[in-house]
């Protein structure tokens, strides 16, 4: 028997909705603590290598100026790579793992065979991805700090903004994955024609003011640009209240819209 705020386990004990959500997270953590090594390259090593290659390698040819806010290029790049890493990790966590849990491993079906509802399952999945982004982002920042690429304690707020940007991208992609019943052919297009262009042209490596005027509105639509503006503003102490509210509001709207759509699809697909 289930209700809006409680669920009953097979033992007959009543468990609150948040407890049910955390049970989902506990199951995902049980798997991850045995398999985390397989994710180190994509989650942490890749953005660190980008920071080293572009921040110190290419960046040695870039003089501090207006485009970098007077900062060394590696310091200008570090918060944006935190955001792009969160976006890419969110894409990885919300595509094949979600499709597999529906189609191949069918773990979602096992979960909803218990009194845990599809909505609680989705909440646990999204919160787990947020925790993954938070953990990998924290490790990246610690390594970036060792290389002198961190400008101050404001990067801790940058980390939260990066997680928000990642989740704003993640929730709609989870919904997309929940709608698929193929072998994931659409995911290649997602990474090639959505994730990669966002990373290249939404202000990660250079200000979008350097782009042609007709391209800039496309960058404004992406969670990467909003995340970059927030992360750099927090790291450099240049956040403006009104602009911050706009960026956060846009990302929250994407997150909520994607989560609502995903919840609808989870309930429809897992209905028994």
N, C-alpha and C positions, 0 to 999 in steps of 0.2 A: 504494500500500500504506500502510495506516495502523495505528497502534498506540496504546496508552494514553498514551504520552509523546512520540511523534514522528510527523511526517507528512512525506511525500516530495513535493516539488514536481515539476512536469513536467520540470524540468531534470535530475532525478535526484538533486539534493542533498537531504540530510536536514535538516528544519527541526523544532525542538522545538515542543511544543504552545504554549508561551507566544509563540514567534516567529510561529506561525500566527495566534494571537489578535491579535497586534500588526499583522499584515498586514491583518486585517479593519479594525482601527482606522485604519491608514494609508489604506485606501480611503475610509473615511468622512470622514477629515480632508481628503483631496484634494477631495472634493465640498464640504465645509463652508467651506473657506478661500475658495472662490469665491462662496459663497451666504450668508455669515454675516450680511450686512446685513439679510436678510429676517427674522432671528430677534431682532434687537436690541430691538424693541418688547416682545415677549412675555417675553424672557429677562431684560432689565435695566430697560428704561424703565418697564414696568408696576409692578413693586414699588417703584421710586423714586418714581413719581407717587403711589402709595398712601402712602408714607412722608411725602411732602410734604403731601398733602391731609388725611390723618388724623392724622399725628404733629404737624404744626405748625398745621393748620387746626382740625380738631376738638379736637386736643390742647390748644390754647390755652384751651379751656373746662374742661379736666380738671385739677384740683389734685392735686399729688403726695400720696399717702396710702397706706394699707395695700394697696389693690388694685394699686397700681403699685410696691410695695416702696419707697415714698418717693422714687421717681425721676420725672423729667419723663415725660410720656406718650410723647414721641417716642423716648426712650431705652428705655422699656418695650416699645414696639412694634417697634423695629428688629430685634431677634433673631428675633422671631416672623415678621415679613415675610420674613426670610431663609429660614425653614423653609417657609412657605406658597409662596414663589416657587419653591423647589426641588421641592415637590410638584406644583405646576402645570406647571412645565417638564418634570418627569419624565412627567407624564401626556401632555403634548404629544408628547414624543419616543418614547413607547412605544405610541402608538395608530396614527394614520394612517401614519407612516413605516414601521412594522413591517408593517401590512396591505399597504401599497403594495409593499414589497419582496417579499412573497409573491405578490400578485395582479396588480398592474398593471405595475410596472417589472421584477418578477421577478429582482431583483438577487441575492436569496438563492440562487436556483436556479443562477445563474452562479457564485457562490462555491463551492457544494458540488459543482459539476462539476469543480473542482480537487480536490486531495487534502485540502483543508480540510474538516473534519467539521462536521456541524450543531452539535455541542456547542461546538466552537471558534468557530464563527460566532456562537453565542449569547453566549459569553464576551466576544468582541470587541464585540458590540452593547451589552451591559450595561456594560462598562468604558468604552466611548465615551460613553454617557449619563452615567455618573458623572463623567467628565472635563468634559462640558458643564455639569453642575450645579456642579462646582467652579469652573470659569472664570466663569460668570455670577454665582455667589454672591460671588466675590472682587471683581468689578467693582462689584456692588451695595454691598458693605461699604466699598470705597474711596470711593464717592460719599456713603454715609451718614456716613463719618468727616469728609468735607469739610463736611457740614451739622451736625456736632457731635452726631450721634445715637449715636456709639459710646462706650461707657463705659470701655474698656480693652482690653489685648491678648487677653483671654479670648475675644473674638469670633472669633479664629482657630480656637479649638477649637469655637466655635459653628458655624463654617462646615463643619467635618468632621461634626458631628452633623446639620446640615441635609442634607448629601449622603447620610448614612446613612438619614435619614428619607425622602428622595426615592427612594432605591433600594429601600427597604422597600415603598414604594408601586409603584415602577416594575416590579419583577420579576413580581408577580402580574398587572399590567396587560399586560405583554409576553406572558404566557401566555394571557391573555384574547384579545389581538389575534391571536395565532398560531392560535387556535381558530376565528377568524371566516373566512367565505368569502363574505360579503355586501359591501355598499358602506360598511360602517362605521356602520350606523344605531344600533348599541348605544353608540357613543362619546358621542353627545349626552346620553344618559341617564347615562352615567358622569360626565360633567362637571357635569351639572345636579343630580344626586341623590346624588353621592358627593363629588366634589371641592369643590363650592361649599358644601354643608353642613359639611364638615370645616373649611373655611377660616373659616366664620362662627361655628361653635359648639364648636370644640375648643381654645379658649384663646388664639386669635391676638389678638383685640382686647380681651378682658377675661378675668379668671380664670373657670374653669368653676364655681367656687363660687357665682357669681352665677346659675347656671342652676338650674332646678327639680331636685330630687334624682333624679327618675326619668330625667332626660336624661343625667346625668353618666356613668353606665356606658357609654353609647353613645360619648361623647367619649373615654373611656379605651381603647376598642378601636381608635381611629384612630392612624395613624402621625404625624399632625399634632400631637396632644396630647403624645405622647412626645417628638417632636422639639422642640416648644416648651419643654417642661420642661428638656430637656438644653441647648438653645441659651441660654435665659435663665439657667440655673444657671451655665453656663460664662462668659457675658458679665458676670454680676454677682458671680461668685465665691461662689455659694451651693450648689454641687453637694454632695450627700450621697452617700457611697460606695454604700450599699445601694440607695438609690433610683436612682442612676445605673446600677448593675448591672442593675436590673430593667428600666429603660427601654431600655438598649442590648440586653439579651437579647431583649426583645420585638421590637425592630426587626430584629435579626439573624435571629430565627426567621422573621419575615415574608419577609425577603430570601431566605433559604435555601429556604423552602418554595416561594416563587414561582419561583425560579431552577430548582429541580428539576422543577416542573411544566412550566415553559417549555421546558426541555431535552427532556423527554419528548415534548412536542408538536412541537418543531422536528424531532426525529429521525423522528417518525411522518410528519410532513407532507413532509419533504424526502427521505424514503427513496427510493432509486432502484434 
